[in-house]
């Protein structure tokens, strides 16, 4: 079996992954973006800030708990 190193990969069609997916050198992580139908909308994991960023209209379905270990905190807008 030959090993091939890629600097880019395009997958057109359905893809299934069974198991872990690690992004980054030695699992240290890199920014990961998931784009929607419009190029200006995406969900991004910013590894340097350890933050999840959503740039899109957001619709949440189901309960939302804020706080550590489901302790909850007040939220002010």
Biopython code that builds the backbone (N, CA, C, O; Angstrom):
import numpy as np
from Bio.PDB.StructureBuilder import StructureBuilder

atoms = [
    (1, "UNK", "N", (0.843, -1.175, 0.000)),
    (1, "UNK", "CA", (0.000, 0.000, 0.000)),
    (1, "UNK", "C", (0.890, 1.241, 0.000)),
    (1, "UNK", "O", (1.806, 1.353, 0.815)),
    (2, "UNK", "N", (0.624, 2.154, -0.900)),
    (2, "UNK", "CA", (1.400, 3.392, -0.994)),
    (2, "UNK", "C", (0.775, 4.475, -0.127)),
    (2, "UNK", "O", (-0.445, 4.543, 0.019)),
    (3, "UNK", "N", (1.607, 5.303, 0.436)),
    (3, "UNK", "CA", (1.147, 6.447, 1.220)),
    (3, "UNK", "C", (1.349, 7.692, 0.376)),
    (3, "UNK", "O", (2.432, 7.929, -0.159)),
    (4, "UNK", "N", (0.298, 8.479, 0.266)),
    (4, "UNK", "CA", (0.368, 9.701, -0.518)),
    (4, "UNK", "C", (0.008, 10.877, 0.373)),
    (4, "UNK", "O", (-0.993, 10.828, 1.087)),
    (5, "UNK", "N", (0.803, 11.923, 0.342)),
    (5, "UNK", "CA", (0.551, 13.122, 1.138)),
    (5, "UNK", "C", (-0.103, 14.166, 0.254)),
    (5, "UNK", "O", (0.357, 14.435, -0.855)),
    (6, "UNK", "N", (-1.185, 14.752, 0.758)),
    (6, "UNK", "CA", (-1.945, 15.732, -0.010)),
    (6, "UNK", "C", (-1.872, 17.090, 0.663)),
    (6, "UNK", "O", (-1.827, 17.181, 1.890)),
    (7, "UNK", "N", (-1.862, 18.139, -0.136)),
    (7, "UNK", "CA", (-1.971, 19.474, 0.439)),
    (7, "UNK", "C", (-3.369, 20.041, 0.249)),
    (7, "UNK", "O", (-3.673, 21.119, 0.761)),
    (8, "UNK", "N", (-4.222, 19.331, -0.478)),
    (8, "UNK", "CA", (-5.631, 19.707, -0.580)),
    (8, "UNK", "C", (-6.429, 18.465, -0.982)),
    (8, "UNK", "O", (-5.896, 17.526, -1.572)),
    (9, "UNK", "N", (-7.712, 18.487, -0.646)),
    (9, "UNK", "CA", (-8.581, 17.357, -0.951)),
    (9, "UNK", "C", (-9.986, 17.875, -1.184)),
    (9, "UNK", "O", (-10.533, 18.582, -0.338)),
    (10, "UNK", "N", (-10.575, 17.535, -2.313)),
    (10, "UNK", "CA", (-11.964, 17.855, -2.623)),
    (10, "UNK", "C", (-12.740, 16.554, -2.665)),
    (10, "UNK", "O", (-12.337, 15.610, -3.346)),
    (11, "UNK", "N", (-13.852, 16.496, -1.941)),
    (11, "UNK", "CA", (-14.714, 15.326, -1.963)),
    (11, "UNK", "C", (-16.065, 15.786, -2.469)),
    (11, "UNK", "O", (-16.719, 16.620, -1.842)),
    (12, "UNK", "N", (-16.482, 15.250, -3.591)),
    (12, "UNK", "CA", (-17.792, 15.571, -4.152)),
    (12, "UNK", "C", (-18.692, 14.359, -3.975)),
    (12, "UNK", "O", (-18.475, 13.313, -4.588)),
    (13, "UNK", "N", (-19.691, 14.509, -3.144)),
    (13, "UNK", "CA", (-20.592, 13.402, -2.876)),
    (13, "UNK", "C", (-20.642, 13.100, -1.393)),
    (13, "UNK", "O", (-20.048, 13.811, -0.581)),
    (14, "UNK", "N", (-21.350, 12.049, -1.048)),
    (14, "UNK", "CA", (-21.518, 11.666, 0.349)),
    (14, "UNK", "C", (-20.223, 11.073, 0.889)),
    (14, "UNK", "O", (-19.522, 10.343, 0.187)),
    (15, "UNK", "N", (-19.914, 11.392, 2.143)),
    (15, "UNK", "CA", (-18.720, 10.873, 2.799)),
    (15, "UNK", "C", (-19.108, 10.402, 4.186)),
    (15, "UNK", "O", (-19.854, 11.085, 4.888)),
    (16, "UNK", "N", (-18.614, 9.255, 4.585)),
    (16, "UNK", "CA", (-18.886, 8.719, 5.915)),
    (16, "UNK", "C", (-17.563, 8.421, 6.589)),
    (16, "UNK", "O", (-16.661, 7.848, 5.978)),
    (17, "UNK", "N", (-17.449, 8.813, 7.854)),
    (17, "UNK", "CA", (-16.245, 8.557, 8.634)),
    (17, "UNK", "C", (-16.641, 7.764, 9.868)),
    (17, "UNK", "O", (-17.455, 8.225, 10.669)),
    (18, "UNK", "N", (-16.081, 6.593, 10.025)),
    (18, "UNK", "CA", (-16.315, 5.782, 11.215)),
    (18, "UNK", "C", (-15.031, 5.812, 12.039)),
    (18, "UNK", "O", (-14.007, 5.280, 11.612)),
    (19, "UNK", "N", (-15.079, 6.422, 13.200)),
    (19, "UNK", "CA", (-13.890, 6.544, 14.038)),
    (19, "UNK", "C", (-13.568, 7.991, 14.296)),
    (19, "UNK", "O", (-14.392, 8.870, 14.045)),
    (20, "UNK", "N", (-12.383, 8.247, 14.794)),
    (20, "UNK", "CA", (-11.963, 9.599, 15.154)),
    (20, "UNK", "C", (-11.451, 10.369, 13.955)),
    (20, "UNK", "O", (-10.903, 9.788, 13.018)),
    (21, "UNK", "N", (-11.630, 11.677, 13.987)),
    (21, "UNK", "CA", (-11.035, 12.582, 13.030)),
    (21, "UNK", "C", (-10.246, 13.608, 13.823)),
    (21, "UNK", "O", (-10.827, 14.368, 14.598)),
    (22, "UNK", "N", (-8.949, 13.641, 13.645)),
    (22, "UNK", "CA", (-8.097, 14.618, 14.327)),
    (22, "UNK", "C", (-7.569, 15.588, 13.298)),
    (22, "UNK", "O", (-7.089, 15.183, 12.239)),
    (23, "UNK", "N", (-7.657, 16.875, 13.607)),
    (23, "UNK", "CA", (-7.194, 17.908, 12.699)),
    (23, "UNK", "C", (-6.024, 18.609, 13.350)),
    (23, "UNK", "O", (-6.140, 19.124, 14.462)),
    (24, "UNK", "N", (-4.908, 18.629, 12.671)),
    (24, "UNK", "CA", (-3.739, 19.323, 13.195)),
    (24, "UNK", "C", (-2.578, 18.380, 13.413)),
    (24, "UNK", "O", (-2.737, 17.159, 13.423)),
    (25, "UNK", "N", (-1.421, 18.960, 13.586)),
    (25, "UNK", "CA", (-0.199, 18.208, 13.818)),
    (25, "UNK", "C", (-0.209, 17.666, 15.244)),
    (25, "UNK", "O", (-0.386, 18.432, 16.192)),
    (26, "UNK", "N", (-0.024, 16.370, 15.408)),
    (26, "UNK", "CA", (-0.020, 15.730, 16.723)),
    (26, "UNK", "C", (-1.255, 16.100, 17.542)),
    (26, "UNK", "O", (-1.178, 16.259, 18.761)),
    (27, "UNK", "N", (-2.385, 16.233, 16.864)),
    (27, "UNK", "CA", (-3.663, 16.551, 17.510)),
    (27, "UNK", "C", (-3.669, 17.885, 18.258)),
    (27, "UNK", "O", (-4.488, 18.082, 19.155)),
    (28, "UNK", "N", (-2.760, 18.807, 17.898)),
    (28, "UNK", "CA", (-2.740, 20.109, 18.568)),
    (28, "UNK", "C", (-3.834, 21.015, 18.038)),
    (28, "UNK", "O", (-4.197, 21.988, 18.700)),
    (29, "UNK", "N", (-4.367, 20.721, 16.865)),
    (29, "UNK", "CA", (-5.511, 21.454, 16.350)),
    (29, "UNK", "C", (-5.166, 22.625, 15.455)),
    (29, "UNK", "O", (-4.090, 23.218, 15.539)),
    (30, "UNK", "N", (-6.103, 22.928, 14.613)),
    (30, "UNK", "CA", (-6.063, 24.074, 13.715)),
    (30, "UNK", "C", (-7.489, 24.575, 13.580)),
    (30, "UNK", "O", (-8.429, 23.887, 13.976)),
    (31, "UNK", "N", (-7.657, 25.757, 13.029)),
    (31, "UNK", "CA", (-9.001, 26.264, 12.779)),
    (31, "UNK", "C", (-9.716, 25.313, 11.819)),
    (31, "UNK", "O", (-9.130, 24.840, 10.845)),
    (32, "UNK", "N", (-10.979, 25.044, 12.105)),
    (32, "UNK", "CA", (-11.792, 24.181, 11.264)),
    (32, "UNK", "C", (-13.056, 24.952, 10.914)),
    (32, "UNK", "O", (-13.728, 25.470, 11.805)),
    (33, "UNK", "N", (-13.388, 25.036, 9.631)),
    (33, "UNK", "CA", (-14.590, 25.745, 9.198)),
    (33, "UNK", "C", (-15.520, 24.808, 8.455)),
    (33, "UNK", "O", (-15.086, 23.984, 7.650)),
    (34, "UNK", "N", (-16.819, 24.948, 8.740)),
    (34, "UNK", "CA", (-17.859, 24.232, 8.027)),
    (34, "UNK", "C", (-18.729, 25.283, 7.357)),
    (34, "UNK", "O", (-19.366, 26.090, 8.035)),
    (35, "UNK", "N", (-18.758, 25.278, 6.020)),
    (35, "UNK", "CA", (-19.512, 26.280, 5.273)),
    (35, "UNK", "C", (-20.892, 25.765, 4.916)),
    (35, "UNK", "O", (-21.089, 24.574, 4.675)),
    (36, "UNK", "N", (-21.847, 26.692, 4.887)),
    (36, "UNK", "CA", (-23.197, 26.385, 4.435)),
    (36, "UNK", "C", (-23.331, 26.659, 2.953)),
    (36, "UNK", "O", (-22.341, 26.699, 2.222)),
    (37, "UNK", "N", (-24.565, 26.847, 2.518)),
    (37, "UNK", "CA", (-24.828, 27.066, 1.094)),
    (37, "UNK", "C", (-24.292, 28.408, 0.608)),
    (37, "UNK", "O", (-24.014, 28.566, -0.581)),
    (38, "UNK", "N", (-24.146, 29.368, 1.506)),
    (38, "UNK", "CA", (-23.599, 30.673, 1.119)),
    (38, "UNK", "C", (-22.194, 30.804, 1.681)),
    (38, "UNK", "O", (-21.936, 30.390, 2.811)),
    (39, "UNK", "N", (-21.305, 31.364, 0.921)),
    (39, "UNK", "CA", (-19.904, 31.440, 1.342)),
    (39, "UNK", "C", (-19.710, 32.317, 2.575)),
    (39, "UNK", "O", (-18.713, 32.161, 3.282)),
    (40, "UNK", "N", (-20.634, 33.232, 2.851)),
    (40, "UNK", "CA", (-20.485, 34.115, 3.996)),
    (40, "UNK", "C", (-20.983, 33.521, 5.310)),
    (40, "UNK", "O", (-20.866, 34.162, 6.354)),
    (41, "UNK", "N", (-21.532, 32.319, 5.280)),
    (41, "UNK", "CA", (-22.084, 31.681, 6.477)),
    (41, "UNK", "C", (-21.249, 30.460, 6.822)),
    (41, "UNK", "O", (-20.996, 29.616, 5.961)),
    (42, "UNK", "N", (-20.817, 30.357, 8.077)),
    (42, "UNK", "CA", (-20.013, 29.201, 8.464)),
    (42, "UNK", "C", (-19.990, 29.021, 9.973)),
    (42, "UNK", "O", (-20.333, 29.928, 10.731)),
    (43, "UNK", "N", (-19.579, 27.831, 10.389)),
    (43, "UNK", "CA", (-19.331, 27.500, 11.785)),
    (43, "UNK", "C", (-17.824, 27.229, 11.867)),
    (43, "UNK", "O", (-17.281, 26.488, 11.049)),
    (44, "UNK", "N", (-17.159, 27.823, 12.843)),
    (44, "UNK", "CA", (-15.706, 27.705, 12.903)),
    (44, "UNK", "C", (-15.236, 27.401, 14.313)),
    (44, "UNK", "O", (-15.704, 28.008, 15.277)),
    (45, "UNK", "N", (-14.311, 26.462, 14.432)),
    (45, "UNK", "CA", (-13.608, 26.214, 15.684)),
    (45, "UNK", "C", (-12.288, 26.950, 15.593)),
    (45, "UNK", "O", (-11.439, 26.591, 14.777)),
    (46, "UNK", "N", (-12.093, 27.979, 16.418)),
    (46, "UNK", "CA", (-10.847, 28.753, 16.467)),
    (46, "UNK", "C", (-9.982, 28.147, 17.561)),
    (46, "UNK", "O", (-10.201, 28.416, 18.742)),
    (47, "UNK", "N", (-9.007, 27.338, 17.184)),
    (47, "UNK", "CA", (-8.209, 26.614, 18.165)),
    (47, "UNK", "C", (-7.337, 27.536, 19.002)),
    (47, "UNK", "O", (-7.061, 27.218, 20.158)),
    (48, "UNK", "N", (-6.897, 28.656, 18.469)),
    (48, "UNK", "CA", (-6.016, 29.550, 19.241)),
    (48, "UNK", "C", (-6.754, 30.194, 20.402)),
    (48, "UNK", "O", (-6.157, 30.468, 21.444)),
    (49, "UNK", "N", (-8.064, 30.440, 20.229)),
    (49, "UNK", "CA", (-8.867, 31.045, 21.291)),
    (49, "UNK", "C", (-9.709, 29.997, 22.018)),
    (49, "UNK", "O", (-10.401, 30.320, 22.984)),
    (50, "UNK", "N", (-9.653, 28.734, 21.555)),
    (50, "UNK", "CA", (-10.466, 27.657, 22.124)),
    (50, "UNK", "C", (-11.937, 28.076, 22.134)),
    (50, "UNK", "O", (-12.611, 28.001, 23.162)),
    (51, "UNK", "N", (-12.421, 28.519, 20.965)),
    (51, "UNK", "CA", (-13.741, 29.128, 20.837)),
    (51, "UNK", "C", (-14.473, 28.596, 19.616)),
    (51, "UNK", "O", (-13.862, 28.358, 18.574)),
    (52, "UNK", "N", (-15.781, 28.410, 19.743)),
    (52, "UNK", "CA", (-16.636, 28.067, 18.619)),
    (52, "UNK", "C", (-17.313, 29.337, 18.136)),
    (52, "UNK", "O", (-17.925, 30.055, 18.928)),
    (53, "UNK", "N", (-17.209, 29.621, 16.845)),
    (53, "UNK", "CA", (-17.760, 30.842, 16.259)),
    (53, "UNK", "C", (-18.798, 30.453, 15.214)),
    (53, "UNK", "O", (-18.534, 29.606, 14.360)),
    (54, "UNK", "N", (-19.984, 31.068, 15.278)),
    (54, "UNK", "CA", (-21.023, 30.838, 14.290)),
    (54, "UNK", "C", (-21.273, 32.150, 13.575)),
    (54, "UNK", "O", (-21.660, 33.138, 14.199)),
    (55, "UNK", "N", (-21.055, 32.167, 12.263)),
    (55, "UNK", "CA", (-21.321, 33.347, 11.452)),
    (55, "UNK", "C", (-22.478, 32.982, 10.532)),
    (55, "UNK", "O", (-22.267, 32.554, 9.397)),
    (56, "UNK", "N", (-23.702, 33.154, 11.027)),
    (56, "UNK", "CA", (-24.890, 32.757, 10.278)),
    (56, "UNK", "C", (-26.115, 33.107, 11.107)),
    (56, "UNK", "O", (-26.001, 33.516, 12.262)),
    (57, "UNK", "N", (-27.282, 32.943, 10.510)),
    (57, "UNK", "CA", (-28.512, 32.985, 11.273)),
    (57, "UNK", "C", (-28.524, 31.718, 12.110)),
    (57, "UNK", "O", (-28.154, 30.651, 11.618)),
    (58, "UNK", "N", (-28.937, 31.814, 13.351)),
    (58, "UNK", "CA", (-28.860, 30.670, 14.246)),
    (58, "UNK", "C", (-30.241, 30.294, 14.737)),
    (58, "UNK", "O", (-30.973, 31.136, 15.257)),
    (59, "UNK", "N", (-30.594, 29.047, 14.576)),
    (59, "UNK", "CA", (-31.860, 28.527, 15.056)),
    (59, "UNK", "C", (-31.545, 27.361, 15.975)),
    (59, "UNK", "O", (-30.941, 26.379, 15.544)),
    (60, "UNK", "N", (-31.953, 27.457, 17.255)),
    (60, "UNK", "CA", (-31.686, 26.416, 18.230)),
    (60, "UNK", "C", (-32.987, 25.710, 18.581)),
    (60, "UNK", "O", (-34.002, 26.355, 18.845)),
    (61, "UNK", "N", (-32.949, 24.388, 18.583)),
    (61, "UNK", "CA", (-34.119, 23.590, 18.913)),
    (61, "UNK", "C", (-33.765, 22.719, 20.109)),
    (61, "UNK", "O", (-32.787, 21.973, 20.065)),
    (62, "UNK", "N", (-34.543, 22.806, 21.163)),
    (62, "UNK", "CA", (-34.289, 22.008, 22.351)),
    (62, "UNK", "C", (-33.777, 22.866, 23.492)),
    (62, "UNK", "O", (-33.579, 24.070, 23.323)),
    (63, "UNK", "N", (-33.562, 22.261, 24.651)),
    (63, "UNK", "CA", (-33.122, 23.027, 25.823)),
    (63, "UNK", "C", (-31.693, 23.528, 25.684)),
    (63, "UNK", "O", (-30.859, 22.891, 25.041)),
    (64, "UNK", "N", (-31.422, 24.672, 26.291)),
    (64, "UNK", "CA", (-30.087, 25.267, 26.301)),
    (64, "UNK", "C", (-29.691, 25.494, 27.754)),
    (64, "UNK", "O", (-30.428, 26.134, 28.504)),
    (65, "UNK", "N", (-28.556, 24.986, 28.146)),
    (65, "UNK", "CA", (-28.049, 25.183, 29.502)),
    (65, "UNK", "C", (-26.742, 25.952, 29.415)),
    (65, "UNK", "O", (-25.826, 25.561, 28.692)),
    (66, "UNK", "N", (-26.663, 27.049, 30.160)),
    (66, "UNK", "CA", (-25.438, 27.837, 30.198)),
    (66, "UNK", "C", (-24.761, 27.622, 31.534)),
    (66, "UNK", "O", (-25.413, 27.634, 32.578)),
    (67, "UNK", "N", (-23.459, 27.426, 31.503)),
    (67, "UNK", "CA", (-22.717, 27.238, 32.741)),
    (67, "UNK", "C", (-21.922, 25.955, 32.726)),
    (67, "UNK", "O", (-22.079, 25.121, 31.834)),
    (68, "UNK", "N", (-21.071, 25.804, 33.717)),
    (68, "UNK", "CA", (-20.224, 24.633, 33.844)),
    (68, "UNK", "C", (-20.976, 23.519, 34.539)),
    (68, "UNK", "O", (-21.614, 23.752, 35.566)),
    (69, "UNK", "N", (-20.915, 22.324, 34.006)),
    (69, "UNK", "CA", (-21.562, 21.149, 34.596)),
    (69, "UNK", "C", (-23.044, 21.385, 34.855)),
    (69, "UNK", "O", (-23.566, 20.980, 35.894)),
    (70, "UNK", "N", (-23.724, 22.039, 33.917)),
    (70, "UNK", "CA", (-25.164, 22.287, 33.993)),
    (70, "UNK", "C", (-25.585, 23.100, 35.222)),
    (70, "UNK", "O", (-26.720, 22.971, 35.679)),
    (71, "UNK", "N", (-24.696, 23.929, 35.762)),
    (71, "UNK", "CA", (-25.070, 24.738, 36.919)),
    (71, "UNK", "C", (-25.907, 25.931, 36.510)),
    (71, "UNK", "O", (-26.712, 26.417, 37.305)),
    (72, "UNK", "N", (-25.738, 26.416, 35.285)),
    (72, "UNK", "CA", (-26.528, 27.527, 34.786)),
    (72, "UNK", "C", (-26.065, 28.870, 35.316)),
    (72, "UNK", "O", (-25.572, 28.974, 36.440)),
    (73, "UNK", "N", (-26.227, 29.888, 34.502)),
    (73, "UNK", "CA", (-25.877, 31.266, 34.864)),
    (73, "UNK", "C", (-26.873, 32.197, 34.213)),
    (73, "UNK", "O", (-27.489, 31.850, 33.206)),
    (74, "UNK", "N", (-27.037, 33.392, 34.790)),
    (74, "UNK", "CA", (-27.912, 34.386, 34.188)),
    (74, "UNK", "C", (-27.285, 34.897, 32.903)),
    (74, "UNK", "O", (-26.063, 34.989, 32.781)),
    (75, "UNK", "N", (-28.141, 35.227, 31.950)),
    (75, "UNK", "CA", (-27.681, 35.771, 30.661)),
    (75, "UNK", "C", (-28.383, 37.097, 30.461)),
    (75, "UNK", "O", (-29.597, 37.200, 30.641)),
    (76, "UNK", "N", (-27.619, 38.115, 30.088)),
    (76, "UNK", "CA", (-28.171, 39.440, 29.833)),
    (76, "UNK", "C", (-27.863, 39.841, 28.396)),
    (76, "UNK", "O", (-26.739, 39.683, 27.918)),
    (77, "UNK", "N", (-28.900, 40.373, 27.704)),
    (77, "UNK", "CA", (-28.697, 40.855, 26.346)),
    (77, "UNK", "C", (-28.925, 42.333, 26.323)),
    (77, "UNK", "O", (-28.808, 42.960, 25.270)),
]
sb = StructureBuilder()
sb.init_structure("model")
sb.init_model(0)
sb.init_chain("A")
sb.init_seg("    ")
for serial, (resi, resn, name, xyz) in enumerate(atoms, 1):
    if name == "N":
        sb.init_residue(resn, " ", resi, " ")
    sb.init_atom(name, np.array(xyz, "f"), 0.0, 1.0, " ", f" {name:<3s}", serial, name[0])
structure = sb.get_structure()
